[in-house]
């Protein structure tokens, strides 16, 4: 009984880590795409990020993605 509960929680954490990893890969691809568009001068992201409000928002977004990446890595390491 206890063994089944432990196995179920491990499978749940593994699925969560895989889903979180897929989300982080998606966010990374989107970030690369945005910066490539900025380098090719299709979109001017750098001047938008010079605004203090948007700069803080982007830093918090990068922090959140990094924190999610850390959590996903710890879950997969534990597995």
C-alpha positions in Angstrom: 0.0 0.0 0.0 2.7 2.5 1.0 4.8 1.3 -1.9 2.0 2.1 -4.4 1.5 5.6 -2.9 5.2 6.3 -3.2 5.3 5.0 -6.7 2.3 7.2 -7.6 3.9 10.4 -6.2 7.1 9.7 -8.0 5.3 9.3 -11.3 3.4 12.5 -10.6 6.6 14.4 -9.9 8.2 12.9 -13.0 5.3 14.0 -15.2 5.3 17.5 -13.6 9.1 17.8 -14.3 8.6 16.7 -17.9 5.8 19.2 -18.4 7.8 22.0 -16.8 10.8 21.1 -18.9 8.7 21.3 -22.1 7.4 24.7 -21.0 11.0 25.9 -20.4 12.1 24.7 -23.8 9.2 26.6 -25.3 10.0 29.8 -23.4 13.7 29.5 -24.5 12.7 29.1 -28.1 10.5 32.1 -27.9 13.2 34.2 -26.3 15.7 33.2 -28.9 13.2 34.1 -31.6 12.5 37.5 -30.1 16.2 38.3 -29.9 16.9 37.1 -33.4 14.1 39.4 -34.6 15.7 42.3 -32.6 19.1 41.6 -34.1 17.6 41.6 -37.6 15.9 44.9 -36.8 12.4 43.6 -37.4 11.4 44.5 -33.8 13.1 47.0 -31.5 13.0 45.2 -28.1 16.1 46.9 -26.6 14.6 50.4 -26.7 11.4 49.0 -25.1 13.4 47.4 -22.3 15.1 50.7 -21.6 11.9 51.8 -19.9 12.3 51.2 -16.1 8.9 49.5 -15.8 9.5 47.0 -18.6 13.1 46.4 -17.5 11.9 45.2 -14.1 9.1 43.1 -15.6 11.6 41.4 -17.9 14.0 40.8 -15.0 11.2 39.2 -12.9 10.2 37.1 -15.9 13.8 35.8 -16.4 14.0 35.1 -12.6 10.8 33.1 -12.7 12.0 31.1 -15.6 15.3 30.4 -13.9 13.5 29.4 -10.7 11.3 27.0 -12.6 14.3 25.6 -14.3 16.0 25.0 -10.9 12.9 23.3 -9.6 12.6 21.0 -12.6 16.3 20.1 -12.3 15.9 19.3 -8.7 12.9 17.1 -9.4 14.7 15.2 -12.1 17.9 14.9 -10.0 15.8 13.4 -7.2 14.4 10.8 -9.6 
